[in-house]
Amino acid sequence: MKRNRLGNLEQWGDVLEQLKEWKRTRELDNHQDDLLWLLRSRDNWRLREAALEMVGFLNRPTPELVREACAIMMNARLYHEVRVLAAKAVSEHLSSDRHPHVPADPLTAEARQCMNTLLKSTGRPVVHLALRRISS
């Protein structure tokens, strides 16, 4: 995948428009490196949240992207809204498993383990409630 760093992140409105365009034209899967870059960027919460929302529309998310969403979901130092968005992104990956009788691939198993670990932890009730709602 080719990385197109989306230009200046200070012009976040333009970046949001680009993400919407990729979604509209079904090109998101070709820009997963850009989404990963936005998830790892700590400078703009709007862009990070928008990237998490886009993860749910991917046909085949990369392992790095799913792992980064898991890392955000598990990070208790982050605000709960972004953690819930990350949980939704991870659950989209899990629900896209089209063959329930086939053993899960290692990434799916890792994502499930991540969600189960979060549910077993003592943390913010709002994150637990959202995760239970998402996963049911």
Secondary structure, DSSP 8 states (H G I E B T S, - for coil): ------S-TTSHHHHHHHHHHHHHTT-GGGGHHHHHHHHH--S-HHHHHHHHHHHTT-SS--HHHHHHHHHHHH-TTS-HHHHHHHHHHHHHHHHT---TTS---HHHHHHHHHHHHHHHS---HHHHHHHHHHH-
